Amino acid sequence: MSQTSPSGPGALRLIFPQWQGASGPSTHQLHPGVDAHDTQLSFNLGPALLELLSPDHDGPTAHVPVSTDTSDEALATVDGIYARGAVVRQLTAALTILRDAAPESVVTFGGECSVSVAPFSHLASVYGEDLAVLWIDAHPDTSVPGDSYTGFHSMALATLAGEGDAGIIAELPALISPSKILQVGLRQWDDEGIAVKERLGIKSVGIMDTSEDSRRVLDWIAGTGATQLAVHIDLDILDRRDFTNSVGTNTDGMRMSELVRLIADVSTVANIAGLSLTEHLPVELMRLGGLLRNLPI
């Protein structure tokens, strides 16, 4: 029915290297041997590499300006959200780009997961109830302010569903009904966000181990009546045997071939209007950057 990637005159490639939503004191523990400053900016480098490695794009490309200020003032926790000031400014900038460009489809190369909030909300304003969301992620991302973890990336999906920070939600052009959201590959069932997920009634399916497993997703899409899809992919969904440059150390994730098959399968029943790739952590390159700064070059 459609191609497996958004393309054509209505397509926008959005480069959004936001890192603040996944930051905080605990982030440094994820990257042993990496300078603390580099760790704060860990998700900032990934989108540039995704853009470099991706196929040529003949449509428009836009870059969301993202601050690299790691001062205590810039990263202050406000209303239960770490670095809320930066998160709100950058979300507003992304929404302005989308409003002015008015794309019919968006590919986002992002830092942490909350970069999907702006493009998916934009697409919801374009397609309304005809849009459904596949949230392919090991984590639910349905936490809310007041939970113990204050990173906004853990609140991204709840925000899109209208739960969370009222000021941020008020800025969005459209919300997405929980009935039009399916989580795929969820593994972190001890996350605080599970309570919100269950209260909202957001459905989920596990890892897509076989080709028959795609049928559960296809049946769900058919049940929504949607013909347009926004697909969020957090690279932590991938099995460590295939990909190591993301959060997590488990080998119970989705294989790359399974992810590619799933995207190809869903594209036969709905148009993929949005696709986000997030949370690429090029740790070895971060270490290399630290070396380069200490050499006389």
C-alpha positions in Angstrom: 0.0 0.0 0.0 2.8 2.4 0.9 6.5 2.8 1.0 8.3 1.8 4.2 9.6 5.4 4.8 7.8 8.7 4.5 8.8 10.4 1.2 7.5 12.7 -1.5 6.9 16.5 -1.6 5.2 16.5 1.8 8.1 14.9 3.6 10.3 16.7 6.1 13.4 15.3 7.7 13.7 16.8 11.2 17.0 16.7 13.0 16.3 17.2 16.7 19.3 16.4 19.0 17.6 17.0 22.3 19.4 15.4 25.2 18.0 17.2 28.3 15.0 14.9 28.6 17.2 11.9 29.3 19.8 13.6 31.5 20.3 13.8 35.2 22.7 12.5 37.8 22.0 8.8 36.9 22.9 9.2 33.3 26.7 9.2 33.9 26.4 5.6 35.3 25.3 4.4 31.9 28.6 5.4 30.3 31.7 4.2 32.3 34.9 5.8 31.1 33.1 8.8 29.5 33.7 12.3 30.7 30.7 13.6 32.8 30.2 16.6 30.4 30.2 14.3 27.4 27.7 12.1 29.2 25.3 15.0 29.7 25.4 15.5 25.9 25.4 11.8 25.0 22.1 12.0 23.0 23.2 15.1 21.2 25.7 13.4 18.9 23.5 10.5 17.7 21.1 12.4 15.4 24.0 13.8 13.3 25.3 10.3 12.8 21.9 9.0 11.9 21.6 11.7 9.3 25.1 11.0 7.9 24.4 7.2 7.6 20.9 7.5 6.2 20.0 7.3 2.5 19.9 10.5 0.5 16.8 12.7 1.0 15.5 14.9 -1.7 13.0 16.7 0.4 13.4 19.5 3.0 15.5 19.1 6.1 15.2 21.2 9.3 17.3 21.3 12.4 15.8 22.2 15.8 18.2 24.4 17.7 19.3 22.6 20.9 21.2 24.2 23.8 24.4 22.5 25.0 24.5 24.4 28.3 25.2 22.0 31.1 25.1 24.6 33.9 23.1 23.9 37.0 20.8 26.8 36.2 20.1 25.5 32.7 19.3 22.0 34.0 17.2 23.0 36.9 14.3 20.7 37.7 11.0 22.7 37.6 7.6 21.3 38.2 9.0 17.8 38.4 10.8 17.9 35.0 14.5 18.0 34.7 15.7 21.0 32.5 12.1 21.9 31.9 13.1 25.4 30.6 15.2 23.9 27.8 12.7 21.2 27.0 9.9 23.7 26.6 11.9 26.1 24.5 13.1 23.3 22.2 9.7 21.8 21.9 8.3 25.2 20.9 11.0 25.6 18.3 10.2 22.2 16.8 6.5 23.0 16.7 7.2 26.3 15.0 9.3 24.6 12.3 6.5 22.0 11.8 3.8 24.7 11.7 5.7 26.7 9.1 6.7 23.8 6.9 3.3 22.1 7.2 4.6 18.6 6.2 2.4 15.7 5.4 5.0 13.3 6.7 8.0 13.6 9.0 11.2 11.5 9.6 12.8 12.6 12.9 16.4 11.8 13.8 16.4 12.5 17.5 18.2 12.4 20.7 16.0 11.1 23.5 12.4 9.9 23.1 10.6 13.1 23.8 11.6 14.4 20.3 8.6 12.4 19.0 6.2 14.7 20.8 6.3 17.6 18.4 6.1 15.7 15.1 3.5 13.2 16.3 1.3 16.0 17.6 1.7 17.8 14.3 0.7 14.7 12.4 -2.3 14.2 14.7 -3.4 17.8 13.8 -3.1 16.9 10.1 -4.8 13.5 10.1 -7.0 13.5 13.3 -8.6 10.2 14.1 -7.1 8.7 11.0 -3.7 8.5 12.7 -2.5 5.7 14.9 0.8 5.4 16.8 3.2 2.5 17.1 5.5 3.2 20.1 8.4 0.6 19.7 10.3 0.9 22.9 11.5 -1.2 25.8 10.1 1.4 28.2 6.5 2.7 28.5 7.4 6.4 28.4 4.1 7.1 30.3 5.5 8.6 33.5 4.3 11.9 34.7 5.7 14.8 36.8 5.9 13.8 40.4 7.4 10.4 39.7 10.8 9.7 41.1 12.5 9.9 37.7 12.3 13.5 36.3 13.6 13.0 32.7 11.0 14.2 30.2 11.7 11.4 27.8 10.0 9.0 30.2 6.9 11.2 29.9 6.8 11.5 26.1 3.9 9.1 25.3 1.8 10.2 28.3 2.2 13.8 27.1 0.9 12.9 23.6 -2.0 11.2 25.3 -2.8 14.3 27.3 -1.4 13.3 30.7 1.3 15.2 32.5 2.5 18.8 32.5 -0.5 21.0 31.7 1.6 23.8 30.3 3.4 21.6 27.9 0.2 19.8 26.8 -1.4 23.2 26.1 1.3 24.0 23.6 0.5 20.9 21.4 -1.6 21.3 18.3 -3.3 18.0 18.9 -3.3 15.0 21.2 -3.6 11.3 20.4 -6.3 9.1 21.9 -4.9 6.2 24.0 -7.1 3.9 21.9 -4.9 4.9 18.9 -1.6 4.0 20.6 0.1 0.6 20.6 3.3 -0.1 22.5 5.5 -2.7 20.9 8.3 -4.6 22.6 7.7 -3.2 26.1 10.1 -5.0 28.6 10.4 -2.6 31.6 7.2 -3.6 33.4 8.6 -2.2 36.7 8.6 1.3 35.4 6.6 3.9 37.3 4.8 4.8 34.0 3.0 1.4 33.9 0.3 2.7 36.3 -0.5 5.5 33.9 -0.4 3.2 30.8 -2.9 0.8 32.5 -5.2 3.6 33.7 -5.3 5.0 30.1 -5.9 1.6 28.6 -2.9 1.8 26.2 -2.5 -1.7 24.7 0.9 -3.4 24.1 2.4 -6.4 22.4 5.7 -8.1 23.1 8.8 -8.7 21.0 8.0 -9.6 17.4 9.9 -12.9 17.3 8.3 -14.5 14.2 6.6 -13.3 11.1 3.3 -14.5 12.5 3.7 -12.0 15.4 3.1 -9.1 13.0 -0.4 -10.3 12.7 -1.2 -9.0 16.2 -0.1 -5.5 15.2 -1.9 -5.6 11.8 -5.1 -6.7 13.5 -4.8 -3.8 16.0 -4.3 -1.3 13.2 -7.3 -2.7 11.4 -9.3 -2.3 14.6 -8.4 1.4 14.9 -9.7 2.2 11.4 -6.5 4.3 10.9 -4.9 4.6 7.5 -1.9 6.7 8.7 0.8 5.6 11.1 3.4 7.5 13.2 6.1 5.0 14.3 8.5 5.8 17.2 11.6 3.6 17.4 13.8 3.8 20.5 16.9 1.9 19.6 17.0 0.4 23.1 14.4 -2.0 21.7 17.2 -3.8 19.7 18.9 -6.9 21.0 22.4 -6.3 22.2 23.6 -9.1 19.8 22.8 -6.7 16.9 23.3 -3.2 18.4 25.1 -2.0 21.5 25.0 1.8 21.1 21.9 2.4 23.2 20.7 2.0 26.7 20.6 -1.5 28.2 22.6 -4.6 28.3 19.9 -7.3 27.6 19.8 -9.9 24.9 16.1 -10.3 25.0 15.3 -7.5 22.6 14.1 -7.3 19.0 16.6 -8.4 16.3 17.2 -5.9 13.5 15.7 -8.2 10.9 12.5 -8.5 13.0 12.2 -4.7 13.3 12.7 -4.3 9.6 10.1 -7.0 8.9 7.6 -5.4 11.2 7.9 -2.0 9.6 7.5 -3.5 6.1 4.5 -5.5 7.3 2.6 -2.5 8.8 3.4 -0.4 5.6 1.2 -2.8 3.7 -1.9 -1.8 5.6 -1.3 1.9 6.4 0.8 4.8 5.2 3.8 5.6 7.4 3.4 9.3 7.8 5.9 9.6 10.7 9.0 7.8 11.7 11.3 8.6 14.6 14.6 7.1 15.4 15.8 7.9 18.9 18.3 7.2 21.7 21.4 6.4 19.7 24.4 6.5 22.1 27.7 6.4 20.2 29.7 5.8 23.3 32.9 4.8 21.6 32.9 8.0 19.6 32.3 10.0 22.7 35.4 8.4 24.2 37.3 9.2 21.0 36.2 12.8 21.3 37.6 13.0 24.8 40.9 11.7 23.4 41.0 14.2 20.6 40.5 17.1 23.0 43.6 15.9 24.9 45.9 15.6 21.9 47.9 18.5 20.4 45.8 18.7 17.2 
